[in-house]
Amino acid sequence: MSNQGTPPTPPSSIQTLANRGIQPRFGELVQSCRKLVMNRLAEHLTGVFAQVDDTLFECAEKAENNQVQTLFFDNMREIRKQRPQIERSYHKQIAQNLADFLDGKLKPLPSASKLDVEHMALVQNEEYEESLQVTNMVSRVKARCAQPLFALEQRLALLNNGQKLGEDSNPFGPQMIAQAFRDALAPCPFPLRIKVILYTLFDTHVMQSLDSLYSALNQRLIEAGVLPNLKYSAQRNSQPARQKTTPTAAAEQPAESNASSSRNTSAGSGAGQQPRSGNTDLSGPPPSDPLELLGNLATLLSEHRQRDIDAPLLGGTRSIASFTPREATSTYSASALLDALNRMQQHSASDLSQRLHHPQPVEGLKADLQQQLEAHSTLPGQQKVSDQEADVIDLVGMLFDFILDDDNLPDTCKTILSHLHTPYLKVALQDKALFTQHHHPARRLLNSMAQAGVLYGGEGDERGLLAKMQWVVERVIHDFSGDLQLFDGLLEEFNEFVGTLRHKIELRERRAVEAAKGRDKLLGARQHAVEVIANSLNNRQPPSIIRNFLELTWADVLVFVLLRNGERSPEWLRACEAAEQLAWSGTLLDEAGGERLQKLRVPLLEDLRKGLELLGGYHEAGIRRLLQDLVACQHAVQAKQPQVAAKLQPSLPDSPLAAMLGEDAALATLAPRESTLSTRAQALAKELGHIEFGTWFEFVTGQQVRLLKLSWFSPTTRNYMFVDQSGQRVAIKPLTQLATEMEQGLARIVTPERGAPLVDRALTAIYRVLQRFTGRTAEPQE
C-alpha cells in the first residue's frame, strides 16, 4: 500500500531516542511501527472515500425533498474536491503525533465527554455534535480493545523512557486517530449532516479496523522483545463485567437467543403452547402485540365458524371445518395431520416444474387435505380437525389467499409463492411462532421473496428473479421435513441474490439519473433558447425563411453558446442580440430603420456566420448561400415585395439537438402551462414539489397500468424522471403534466403499505375481514 501523503520521518526522531537512553535497536523498531500504522490507516481512509459517492447517492434517493437531495449531490462533488487536502492533513497529523511522542511533547487531547455544562453552553451546536461523534467512536474502540490497548500502552511506556502514558496520550490510540480526522475536516465547508455521514464511514472503515492494527503492533513489539510476557490486568472502569456489553451487542443478543429458541423448541412454541387470551374488545384496530393478535384471530375464527360453518373466509375459501363430517366426534391426531400433509407435499413434488406455472388454489388444497385424512382414518366419517388446528389451517389458507389477491405482487410471483402453502402449513402446525415472531426464518423467507417480487418482479424476467424464486420453492417442497434451518440457508442465499440484483438495478438507475441530468441540462438550455427566439418574434411576422432559421437553426446556436460560455458571457448576449436584429430586419422599416439596418448588416452577417460554424453541419458554400438568401429576404421585405421573400425556402439541416433530445425536446411545448391549471391541479403541483424520491406511482394508459418509481426531479426544467422495477428510465413528465394526470385519475401515488412485510399486511387484512364477518365493523362501502 502506498504511503502517499505521509511526511518524511523527522530527522531528530532517532537522535532523540538515543539521547533519552533508549536502546539503539528501538529506533528502527519505532520506525517500523510507524510505517505499519501509516500504511494501515492510509488504506482504511481510502475505503472511507471509496464509499462516499454510493452512500451520498443512497441518501439523496431517500431525501425528504429536492433541496436536501441537492445538498447531497453538491457535497458529493465538494468531497471529491477536498479529498486530497483531507488525506494530507490527516496523515500529517498522525505522523506529527508520533513525532511529538518521541520528543516527549505529546499531550492528551481534551475529551468532549469531560465538558462541563457551562462550557457546553459556549460550544456551538455543530461543534458539540462533532465532539459527540468523536467521543462515541473512541468509547466503542476503548470498550472493544481494552486488552490490546492496555498492552500497547505498557509497551510504548517502555519506549517513553519508562514514563506511563495517559489514557489519551497514546499516539496510536483511538482518541488521537479520531481527532486527527476531525481536525482534517475542520477547514472543509461541509454541513453537519454531511460530516455525520463522513464520521459514520470513518467509524466503519477506520475505527472498526483498529482491533487488527493493535494486535499487529503488539505482535511486532513482542517479537522485538518489548515486554513479551505482559499479562493484561487493566481495570478501566468500576462497572461490573456484565455491564460491559456494548449497546449494539445488547440489542442483538435477545433476537439471536429468541431465534435459536424458536428453532430448537418448536414443540413447545407450536402445537403445545397456546397464545394468551386476546383482548376482549375485538372491535378496535388489530393489536400491535403479536401474541394478542393471534389470540384475537382465534376468537374471531371461532365466532365465524359458529355463525356459519360454510361461510367463506378472506379470499372466498371456506373453513376446513366445513369439509369434515358434521357428525364427527373425535379429532385427528397431530401425527395423522402431519402424515397427510407429507403425502400432499410428496405429491406436489412430482412434476413440480410444470405445476409452478399455474396458481395453486387454497380451496382445492383443503379438499385434498380432507381426502387424505379420511382415506387413512381408522374411524372413517367420525373424525374431524380440532378447533386449534382448524384455526392454523384457516389462517395459513387466508395468508395464501391474500397472496393470490395481492395487487402489489405480479401474477407470476403470486403463482410461484402459492405453491408454498403445504410446507408452510406444516411449519405453522409445528411452530405457531410463524405468526408471532417477525424473525422466524420461514416468515422472513416468505416476506423477502414477496418484497423482491413487489420491487423487482415486473414485466419479463430478464433479471432471473422468478427463476430464483422458483428454485427456492422447489427446494422447500423437495427438502423440508421439519428442520427450520433449511429456511435460514435459503433466506441467506436468496438475500444474497437479491442484494446483487439490487446493486445492478441501483447502478442502472444511477446511470439513468446521470444521463437524465445531462439531457436535462441540454433541455434547460434549449428551453431558454426557445424563449429568446419567441421573444424576438413577439409581435413580428417575418417571412418564413427568417422565422424557420431562428426557430430551427439559431435556437441550436444559442444552446451551444449558452452551454459553452454561460448566460452572462458577451458571446451569449451577442447571440441573443443577433436573433433580435434578424427578426427585426424581416419587418418593414421606416427610413431611419433602413439606415440602421445598412450599418448592422455586415456585423450581423458575421455573427450569423460564426454561429453556423459553431453549430457544424454547414459547409462554407452552404453558409454563404444561406446568408445570401437572408440578405435577399431583407431587401425584398424593405422593397415591399413579400412574394419574392416567400419564394426563398432554403433547406435547413435537421436540428442535431432535437435528435439528441428525442421526445424530450417537445416536453416543454406539450405540457400545460401552470397558469392554465385548475385550483386542484395547482395544489397537486405544490405537493409534488415536496415529494420524496423513491416514491412509487401508478400510471394508467388505456387498459394498461404501470408501476413506476420517481427517481429524479430537475429543479431547472421541473421535469420528473420515472424508472421501472429494473431501474430503466421509462418516462419524463413535466410537473404540470404530472399534476394534470393526477387530477384526472391517470396517475396516483401508491400507498406506503407496499413496503410493509407481506405476512404483517396479510394478518392485518385477515383481522379486519373477520371483524366484518362477525359484525364488529360495518361492511365497506363500494
C-alpha positions in Angstrom: 0.0 0.0 0.0 1.3 3.4 -0.9 2.2 5.7 1.9 1.1 8.7 -0.1 0.7 11.8 2.0 3.0 10.6 4.8 5.5 13.2 5.7 9.2 12.3 5.9 10.5 10.9 9.1 11.6 13.8 11.4 15.4 13.7 11.3 15.5 14.2 15.0 13.5 11.1 15.9 16.3 8.6 16.0 18.7 11.0 17.7 16.0 11.9 20.4 15.6 8.3 21.2 19.4 7.9 21.7 19.6 11.0 23.8 17.0 9.5 26.2 18.9 6.3 26.7 16.7 4.1 24.6 18.4 1.1 23.2 19.5 1.8 19.6 17.5 -1.2 18.2 14.3 0.6 19.4 14.9 3.4 16.8 14.4 1.0 13.9 11.5 -0.7 15.8 9.6 2.6 16.3 10.0 3.5 12.6 8.8 0.0 11.7 5.7 0.6 13.8 5.2 4.0 12.4 5.3 2.6 8.8 2.8 -0.1 9.8 0.4 2.4 11.3 0.6 4.9 8.4 0.1 2.3 5.8 -2.9 0.7 7.5 -4.6 4.0 8.2 -4.0 5.2 4.7 -5.5 2.0 3.3 -8.6 2.3 5.5 -9.0 6.0 4.9 -9.1 5.2 1.2 -12.0 2.9 2.0 -13.9 5.8 3.5 -13.7 7.9 0.4 -14.3 4.9 -1.9 -17.8 4.5 -0.3 -18.7 8.2 -0.1 -20.4 8.5 -3.5 -22.5 5.4 -3.0 -23.6 6.5 0.5 -24.5 10.0 -0.5 -26.4 8.7 -3.6 -28.4 6.4 -1.4 -29.1 9.3 1.0 -30.1 11.5 -2.0 -32.6 8.8 -3.1 -34.2 8.9 0.3 -34.1 12.7 0.7 -37.2 14.2 2.0 -37.3 17.0 -0.6 -35.5 18.4 -3.6 -33.4 20.9 -1.5 -32.0 18.1 0.7 -31.2 16.0 -2.4 -29.4 18.8 -4.0 -27.4 19.1 -0.7 -26.2 15.5 -1.1 -25.3 15.8 -4.8 -23.4 19.1 -4.3 -21.4 17.8 -1.4 -20.6 14.7 -3.4 -18.6 16.9 -5.7 -17.2 19.0 -2.9 -15.9 15.9 -1.1 -14.1 14.8 -4.3 -12.5 18.3 -4.4 -11.5 18.4 -0.8 -10.3 14.7 -0.5 -6.6 15.3 -1.3 -6.4 18.0 1.3 -8.2 15.9 3.9 -5.9 13.0 3.3 -2.8 15.1 3.5 -3.9 16.8 6.7 -4.9 13.5 8.3 -1.7 11.7 7.6 0.4 14.7 8.6 -1.4 14.9 12.0 -0.9 11.2 12.7 2.8 11.5 11.8 3.1 14.6 14.0 1.5 12.8 16.9 4.2 10.1 16.7 7.0 12.7 16.4 5.7 14.6 19.4 5.5 11.3 21.4 9.2 10.6 20.5 10.1 14.1 21.6 8.1 13.9 24.8 5.8 16.7 23.7 2.6 14.7 23.1 -0.2 15.7 25.4 -3.7 14.2 25.8 -6.5 15.8 23.8 -9.5 17.2 25.6 -12.4 14.8 25.6 -15.8 16.0 24.7 -17.3 13.9 27.4 -15.5 16.0 30.0 -17.0 19.3 29.0 -19.0 20.8 31.9 -22.4 22.4 31.4 -21.0 25.9 31.5 -18.5 25.1 28.8 -21.1 23.3 26.7 -23.2 26.4 26.6 -20.2 28.2 24.9 -19.8 25.5 22.3 -21.7 25.8 19.1 -24.3 23.1 18.4 -22.4 21.7 15.4 -19.1 21.6 17.3 -20.7 19.8 20.1 -22.4 17.3 17.8 -19.0 16.6 16.2 -17.4 16.1 19.7 -20.1 13.6 20.4 -19.4 11.7 17.2 -15.7 11.5 18.1 -16.4 10.6 21.7 -18.8 7.8 20.7 -16.3 6.3 18.2 -13.5 6.4 20.7 -15.6 4.9 23.5 -16.6 2.0 21.4 -12.9 1.2 20.5 -11.8 1.5 24.1 -14.5 -0.9 25.3 -13.8 -3.3 22.5 -10.0 -3.1 22.5 -9.3 -2.7 26.3 -6.8 -5.5 26.5 -4.7 -4.8 23.4 -4.8 -1.1 24.1 -3.5 -1.7 27.7 -0.7 -3.9 26.4 0.2 -1.4 23.7 0.3 1.5 26.2 2.6 -0.5 28.6 5.0 -1.3 25.8 5.0 2.3 24.5 5.7 3.4 28.0 8.9 1.4 27.9 9.9 3.4 24.8 8.9 6.5 26.6 11.8 6.2 29.0 9.5 4.3 31.4 7.0 7.2 31.8 3.4 5.8 31.8 1.2 7.1 29.1 -2.0 8.9 29.9 -5.2 7.3 28.7 -5.4 9.6 25.6 -1.6 10.2 25.2 -1.1 7.1 23.0 -0.1 8.3 19.6 -1.8 5.2 18.1 -4.8 5.4 20.4 -8.4 5.9 19.2 -8.6 9.4 20.6 -5.6 10.6 18.5 -6.8 8.8 15.4 -10.4 10.1 15.5 -9.3 13.6 16.5 -6.9 13.8 13.5 -9.9 13.1 11.2 -11.9 15.8 12.9 -9.1 18.3 12.5 -8.7 17.3 8.9 -12.4 18.0 8.2 -12.4 21.3 10.1 -11.4 23.6 7.2 -13.9 22.0 4.8 -17.2 23.7 4.1 -19.3 20.6 4.7 -22.6 21.0 6.6 -23.1 18.9 9.7 -25.4 16.4 8.0 -22.6 15.6 5.6 -19.9 15.4 8.3 -22.0 13.0 10.3 -22.0 10.7 7.2 -18.3 11.0 6.9 -17.8 10.2 10.6 -20.0 7.1 10.2 -17.9 5.9 7.3 -14.7 6.7 9.2 -16.0 4.6 12.1 -16.9 1.7 9.8 -13.6 1.7 7.8 -11.0 3.0 10.2 -12.1 2.8 13.8 -13.5 -0.7 13.5 -10.3 -1.9 11.9 -8.2 -0.8 14.9 -8.5 -4.2 16.5 -6.3 -5.8 13.9 -3.9 -2.8 14.0 -3.4 -3.0 17.7 -2.9 -6.7 17.5 -0.2 -6.3 14.8 1.6 -3.5 16.8 1.7 -5.6 19.9 2.9 -8.6 18.0 5.7 -6.5 16.4 6.8 -5.2 19.8 6.7 -8.7 21.3 8.9 -10.0 18.5 11.3 -7.2 19.3 11.4 -8.3 22.9 9.4 -5.5 24.4 7.5 -6.9 27.4 6.8 -10.3 25.7 5.3 -11.8 28.8 3.0 -8.9 29.7 -0.3 -10.0 31.3 -3.5 -8.0 31.0 -4.6 -6.5 34.3 -6.2 -3.2 33.3 -9.2 -2.1 35.2 -10.5 0.8 33.2 -13.8 1.3 35.0 -15.5 0.0 38.1 -18.6 -1.3 36.3 -19.4 -4.9 36.7 -18.4 -7.2 33.9 -22.0 -7.8 33.0 -22.3 -4.1 32.1 -19.5 -4.1 29.5 -21.7 -5.4 26.7 -22.0 -2.7 24.1 -25.5 -1.3 23.3 -25.3 -2.9 19.8 -24.5 -6.3 21.2 -27.1 -6.0 23.9 -29.7 -5.2 21.3 -28.7 -8.1 19.1 -28.5 -10.8 21.8 -32.2 -11.2 22.5 -33.0 -11.6 18.8 -30.4 -14.3 18.4 -31.5 -16.1 21.6 -35.1 -15.9 20.6 -34.3 -17.1 17.1 -32.5 -20.1 18.4 -35.2 -20.7 21.0 -37.9 -20.7 18.3 -35.9 -23.2 16.2 -35.0 -25.6 19.0 -38.3 -25.7 20.8 -40.8 -26.0 18.1 -42.9 -28.4 20.0 -43.2 -26.0 23.0 -43.9 -22.9 20.9 -46.1 -24.7 18.4 -49.0 -27.1 19.0 -48.4 -27.4 22.7 -48.3 -23.8 23.6 -51.4 -21.6 23.3 -51.4 -17.9 22.7 -52.5 -15.9 25.6 -56.1 -14.7 25.7 -56.8 -11.9 23.3 -58.3 -8.5 24.2 -62.0 -8.8 24.9 -62.6 -5.7 22.8 -62.4 -7.1 19.3 -63.9 -4.1 17.5 -60.8 -1.9 17.6 -57.8 -1.9 15.3 -55.5 -5.0 15.2 -53.4 -5.3 18.3 -49.7 -4.5 17.9 -48.7 -7.3 20.2 -48.3 -10.4 18.0 -49.5 -12.9 20.7 -52.6 -10.8 21.4 -53.2 -10.5 17.7 -53.1 -14.3 17.3 -55.4 -14.8 20.3 -57.9 -12.4 18.9 -57.8 -14.0 15.5 -58.5 -17.4 17.1 -61.5 -15.9 18.8 -62.8 -14.3 15.7 -62.4 -17.5 13.7 -64.3 -19.5 16.3 -67.2 -17.0 16.2 -67.2 -17.1 12.4 -67.5 -20.9 12.3 -70.2 -20.8 14.9 -72.2 -18.3 12.9 -72.0 -20.2 9.6 -69.5 -23.1 9.2 -69.9 -22.9 5.4 -69.4 -19.2 5.1 -66.3 -18.1 3.1 -63.3 -16.6 4.7 -61.0 -13.9 3.2 -60.3 -14.9 -0.4 -63.6 -16.8 -0.7 -62.3 -20.2 0.7 -64.4 -22.0 3.2 -63.1 -23.1 6.7 -61.5 -26.5 6.9 -64.3 -27.3 9.4 -66.8 -27.2 6.6 -65.1 -30.1 4.8 -65.3 -32.5 7.7 -68.3 -34.7 8.6 -70.7 -32.8 10.8 -71.4 -35.8 12.9 -67.7 -36.4 13.7 -67.0 -36.6 17.4 -63.3 -37.4 17.7 -60.3 -35.4 16.3 -57.4 -36.4 14.2 -54.1 -36.7 16.0 -51.2 -34.3 15.2 -49.2 -37.1 13.6 -52.1 -38.1 11.3 -52.4 -34.5 10.2 -48.7 -34.2 9.6 -48.7 -37.5 7.7 -51.4 -36.2 5.4 -49.5 -33.0 4.7 -46.3 -35.0 4.0 -48.2 -37.1 1.4 -49.6 -33.9 -0.2 -46.1 -32.4 -0.3 -44.6 -35.5 -1.9 -47.4 -35.5 -4.5 -46.8 -31.8 -5.3 -43.1 -32.5 -5.7 -43.8 -34.7 -8.7 -43.8 -32.8 -12.0 -43.3 -29.6 -9.9 -41.7 -27.6 -12.7 -45.0 -27.8 -14.6 -47.2 -27.2 -11.6 -45.3 -24.0 -10.8 -46.7 -22.4 -14.0 -50.3 -22.5 -12.5 -51.6 -21.0 -9.3 -52.5 -23.4 -6.5 -55.9 -22.6 -5.1 -56.4 -22.9 -1.4 -59.9 -24.4 -1.7 -58.5 -27.4 -3.6 -55.8 -27.9 -1.1 -58.2 -28.0 1.8 -60.3 -30.5 -0.1 -57.2 -32.6 -0.8 -56.2 -32.5 2.9 -59.6 -33.7 4.0 -59.5 -36.6 1.4 -56.0 -37.6 2.7 -57.2 -37.6 6.3 -60.4 -39.5 5.5 -58.6 -42.1 3.3 -56.1 -43.0 6.1 -58.5 -42.6 9.0 -59.1 -45.5 11.5 -62.6 -44.2 12.0 -63.9 -43.0 8.6 -66.6 -40.4 8.8 -66.2 -40.0 12.6 -63.1 -37.7 12.8 -62.5 -34.0 12.3 -59.8 -31.5 12.7 -59.5 -29.9 16.2 -60.5 -26.3 16.6 -57.0 -25.2 17.4 -55.6 -26.9 14.3 -58.5 -25.6 12.2 -57.5 -22.1 13.3 -54.0 -22.7 12.0 -55.2 -24.3 8.7 -57.6 -21.4 8.1 -55.1 -18.7 8.9 -52.5 -20.2 6.6 -55.2 -20.6 3.9 -56.2 -17.0 4.2 -52.5 -16.0 4.1 -52.1 -17.6 0.8 -55.4 -16.4 -0.5 -54.2 -12.9 0.4 -51.0 -13.6 -1.7 -53.1 -14.6 -4.7 -55.2 -11.4 -4.4 -52.4 -9.0 -3.5 -52.4 -6.2 -6.1 -48.8 -5.3 -5.2 -47.4 -8.7 -6.4 -47.1 -9.5 -10.1 -49.2 -12.5 -11.1 -46.1 -14.6 -11.9 -44.8 -14.1 -8.3 -48.2 -15.0 -6.9 -48.3 -18.2 -8.8 -44.9 -19.3 -7.6 -45.5 -18.4 -4.0 -48.9 -20.1 -3.9 -47.1 -23.5 -4.0 -45.6 -22.9 -0.6 -48.9 -23.4 1.1 -48.5 -27.1 2.2 -45.0 -26.8 3.6 -45.9 -23.5 5.4 -49.0 -25.2 6.8 -46.6 -27.9 8.2 -44.4 -25.1 9.7 -47.4 -23.3 11.3 -48.8 -26.5 12.8 -45.5 -27.3 14.4 -44.5 -23.8 15.4 -47.1 -21.0 15.9 -44.1 -18.6 16.2 -44.6 -18.2 12.4 -47.5 -15.9 13.3 -45.9 -14.2 16.3 -42.2 -13.7 15.7 -41.1 -11.4 12.9 -37.6 -13.0 12.8 -39.0 -16.5 12.3 -36.9 -17.9 9.4 -39.8 -19.2 7.4 -41.7 -15.9 7.8 -38.6 -13.9 6.8 -38.1 -16.0 3.7 -41.7 -15.5 2.6 -41.5 -11.8 3.3 -38.2 -11.5 1.4 -39.5 -13.2 -1.7 -42.7 -11.2 -1.7 -40.8 -7.9 -1.2 -38.4 -8.8 -4.0 -41.4 -9.6 -6.2 -43.0 -6.2 -5.4 -39.8 -4.3 -6.1 -38.2 -6.2 -9.0 -40.8 -8.7 -10.3 -42.1 -6.6 -13.2 -42.7 -7.5 -16.8 -40.5 -10.2 -18.1 -37.8 -11.9 -16.1 -34.6 -10.8 -17.7 -33.1 -10.4 -14.2 -33.7 -14.0 -13.2 -35.7 -13.2 -10.1 -38.6 -15.6 -11.0 -36.2 -18.4 -11.7 -34.5 -17.8 -8.3 -37.9 -17.8 -6.5 -38.9 -20.9 -8.3 -35.7 -22.6 -7.2 -36.4 -21.6 -3.6 -39.9 -23.0 -3.7 -38.7 -26.3 -5.3 -36.0 -26.6 -2.5 -38.7 -26.1 0.2 -41.1 -28.6 -1.3 -38.4 -31.2 -2.0 -36.4 -30.8 1.2 -38.5 -29.5 4.1 -39.1 -32.2 6.6 -39.4 -30.2 9.8 -36.0 -28.6 10.2 -36.3 -24.8 10.1 -32.6 -24.4 9.4 -33.5 -25.1 5.8 -35.3 -21.7 5.7 -32.2 -20.0 7.2 -30.0 -21.3 4.4 -32.4 -20.4 1.7 -33.0 -17.0 3.1 -29.3 -16.2 3.2 -28.8 -17.4 -0.4 -31.9 -15.6 -1.7 -31.0 -12.3 0.1 -27.5 -12.6 -1.4 -29.1 -12.9 -4.9 -31.4 -10.0 -4.3 -28.5 -7.9 -3.0 -26.6 -8.5 -6.2 -29.8 -7.8 -8.2 -30.5 -4.6 -6.2 -26.9 -3.4 -6.8 -27.3 -3.9 -10.6 -30.6 -2.1 -10.6 -29.3 0.8 -8.5 -26.4 1.1 -10.8 -28.7 1.2 -13.9 -30.9 3.7 -12.2 -27.9 5.8 -11.2 -26.7 5.8 -14.8 -30.2 6.8 -15.9 -30.2 9.7 -13.5 -26.8 10.9 -14.6 -27.9 10.6 -18.2 -31.1 12.5 -17.4 -29.1 15.2 -15.7 -27.0 15.7 -18.8 -30.1 15.7 -21.1 -31.9 18.0 -18.7 -29.0 20.5 -18.7 -29.3 20.4 -22.5 -33.1 20.6 -22.4 -33.0 23.6 -20.0 -30.6 25.4 -22.3 -32.9 24.6 -25.2 -35.9 25.9 -23.4 -34.0 29.1 -22.6 -33.0 29.5 -26.2 -36.6 28.9 -27.4 -37.8 31.6 -25.1 -35.2 34.0 -26.5 -36.3 33.2 -30.1 -40.0 33.6 -29.0 -39.3 37.0 -27.5 -37.5 38.1 -30.7 -40.5 37.1 -32.8 -43.1 38.6 -30.4 -45.5 40.8 -32.4 -43.4 40.4 -35.5 -44.3 38.4 -38.7 -41.0 38.0 -40.6 -41.0 35.8 -43.8 -40.8 32.1 -43.2 -37.1 31.9 -44.1 -36.2 34.1 -41.2 -38.7 32.5 -38.8 -37.6 29.0 -39.7 -33.9 30.0 -39.5 -34.4 31.4 -36.0 -36.6 28.6 -34.6 -34.8 25.7 -36.2 -31.2 26.7 -36.6 -30.4 29.8 -34.5 -32.0 28.2 -31.4 -29.5 25.4 -31.6 -26.7 28.0 -31.9 -28.0 29.7 -28.7 -27.9 26.4 -26.9 -24.3 25.7 -27.7 -23.2 29.3 -26.9 -25.1 29.1 -23.5 -23.6 25.7 -22.6 -20.1 26.8 -23.6 -19.9 30.3 -22.4 -22.7 30.8 -19.8 -25.6 33.2 -19.5 -23.6 36.3 -18.5 -21.0 35.9 -21.2 -20.5 38.5 -24.0 -20.9 35.7 -26.6 -24.4 34.8 -25.2 -25.5 38.4 -25.1 -24.3 39.0 -28.7 -26.0 35.8 -30.0 -29.3 36.9 -28.4 -28.9 40.3 -29.9 -28.3 38.7 -33.3 -31.7 36.9 -33.0 -33.4 40.1 -32.1 -31.8 42.0 -35.0 -32.5 39.3 -37.6 -36.2 39.1 -36.6 -36.4 43.0 -36.7 -34.8 43.0 -40.1 -37.6 40.9 -41.5 -40.2 43.6 -40.8 -41.0 46.7 -42.9 -38.8 49.6 -41.5 -39.0 53.3 -41.8 -36.2 55.4 -43.3 -34.2 55.6 -40.0 -34.7 51.8 -39.5 -33.4 51.2 -43.1 -30.3 53.3 -42.4 -29.7 51.4 -39.2 -30.1 48.1 -41.0 -27.5 49.1 -43.5 -25.0 49.7 -40.7 -25.9 46.5 -38.8 -26.0 44.1 -41.8 -22.2 43.3 -42.1 -21.6 42.7 -38.4 -24.9 40.8 -38.2 -23.9 38.5 -41.1 -20.5 37.9 -39.4 -22.2 36.9 -36.2 -24.6 34.6 -38.1 -21.6 33.0 -40.0 -19.7 32.4 -36.7 -22.8 30.8 -35.1 -23.3 28.5 -38.1 -19.7 27.4 -38.0 -20.0 26.7 -34.3 -23.1 24.6 -34.9 -21.4 22.4 -37.5 -23.3 20.6 -40.3 -22.8 23.5 -42.7 -20.0 23.7 -45.4 -18.6 27.1 -46.3 -20.6 27.2 -49.5 -23.8 26.3 -47.7 -23.3 29.1 -45.2 -22.6 31.6 -48.0 -25.8 30.7 -49.8 -27.9 30.8 -46.7 -26.6 34.2 -45.7 -27.2 35.4 -49.3 -30.9 34.2 -49.0 -31.3 36.0 -45.7 -30.0 39.3 -47.2 -32.2 38.8 -50.3 -35.2 38.4 -47.9 -34.3 41.6 -46.1 -34.2 43.5 -49.4 -37.4 42.0 -50.6 -39.2 43.0 -47.3 -37.9 46.6 -47.4 -38.8 46.8 -51.1 -42.3 45.7 -50.2 -42.1 42.5 -52.3 -43.4 39.8 -50.0 -43.9 37.4 -52.9 -40.2 37.4 -53.5 -39.4 36.8 -49.9 -41.9 34.0 -49.7 -40.1 32.1 -52.5 -36.9 31.9 -50.5 -37.1 28.5 -49.0 -33.5 27.1 -48.3 -33.3 23.6 -47.0 -32.1 23.8 -43.4 -30.4 20.7 -41.9 -32.2 18.8 -39.2 -31.5 20.0 -35.7 -28.8 17.9 -34.1 -30.1 18.9 -30.6 -33.6 17.6 -31.5 -32.1 14.3 -32.5 -30.2 14.1 -29.2 -33.2 15.1 -27.0 -35.7 12.9 -28.9 -39.2 13.1 -27.4 -37.8 15.2 -24.5 -37.5 18.2 -26.9 -41.3 18.5 -27.1 -41.9 18.2 -23.3 -42.0 22.0 -22.7 -44.3 22.7 -25.5 -46.7 19.8 -24.9 -47.1 20.3 -21.1 -49.9 22.6 -20.0 -48.8 25.9 -18.6 -49.1 26.4 -14.9 -51.3 29.4 -15.3 -53.9 27.2 -17.1 -54.1 24.6 -14.3 -57.2 24.2 -12.2 -57.1 25.0 -8.5 -56.9 21.3 -7.7 -54.1 20.7 -10.1 -52.1 23.7 -8.7 -52.5 22.2 -5.2 -51.2 18.9 -6.5 -48.3 20.6 -8.2 -47.4 22.2 -4.9 -47.5 18.9 -3.1 -45.3 17.3 -5.8 -42.7 19.8 -5.1 -42.0 18.1 -1.7 -42.4 14.5 -2.7 -39.6 12.1 -1.8 -37.5 10.3 -4.4 -38.2 6.6 -4.4 -42.0 7.2 -4.3 -43.9 4.7 -6.4 -46.6 6.0 -8.8 -49.3 4.1 -10.7 -50.0 5.3 -14.3 -53.0 4.3 -16.3 -52.7 4.3 -20.1 -55.8 2.9 -21.7 -56.2 -0.6 -20.3 -52.6 -0.8 -19.2 -51.5 0.0 -15.6 -47.8 0.6 -14.9 -45.9 1.0 -11.6 -43.0 3.4 -11.9 -40.7 4.9 -9.3 -39.9 8.6 -9.1 -36.1 8.6 -9.4 -35.2 12.2 -10.0 -36.6 15.7 -10.3 -35.0 18.6 -12.2 -35.3 22.0 -10.3 -34.4 23.7 -13.6 -36.9 22.3 -16.1 -39.2 20.9 -13.4 -39.3 17.5 -15.1 -39.8 14.3 -13.1 -38.0 11.1 -14.2 -39.5 7.7 -13.6 -37.9 4.3 -13.8 -39.4 0.9 -13.8 -38.5 -2.0 -11.5 -35.4 -2.8 -13.4 -34.0 0.8 -12.9 -34.6 1.6 -16.6 -35.8 5.1 -17.4 -39.4 4.9 -18.7 -40.9 8.4 -18.6 -40.1 12.1 -18.2 -43.1 14.1 -17.1 -43.2 17.9 -16.6 -44.6 19.0 -13.3 -47.7 20.5 -14.8 -48.4 17.3 -16.9 -48.0 15.1 -13.8 -50.3 17.2 -11.7 -52.9 17.2 -14.5 -52.7 13.4 -14.8 -53.2 13.0 -11.1 -56.2 15.3 -11.2 -57.7 13.2 -14.0 -57.0 9.9 -12.1 -54.5 8.8 -14.7 -51.7 8.8 -12.1 -51.7 8.3 -8.4 -49.2 7.8 -5.6 -49.0 4.2 -4.4 -49.7 3.8 -0.7 -46.7 3.1 1.5 -48.1 -0.3 2.5 -46.2 -1.7 -0.4 -43.1 -1.6 1.8 -44.7 -3.4 4.7 -43.8 -7.1 5.1 -46.3 -9.5 3.4 -47.2 -11.5 6.5 -47.9 -8.4 8.5 -50.1 -7.0 5.8 -51.9 -10.3 5.4 -52.6 -10.7 9.2 -53.9 -7.1 9.4 -56.2 -7.7 6.4 -57.4 -11.1 7.8 -58.2 -9.4 11.2 -60.3 -6.6 9.6 -62.2 -9.1 7.3 -63.0 -11.3 10.3 -64.2 -8.2 12.2 -66.6 -7.5 9.4 -67.7 -11.1 9.1 -68.5 -11.3 12.8 -70.4 -8.0 12.7 -67.9 -5.8 14.6 -67.4 -3.3 11.8 -69.7 -2.2 9.0 -69.4 -3.6 5.5 -67.1 -1.4 3.4 -68.9 0.9 1.0 -68.3 0.1 -2.7 
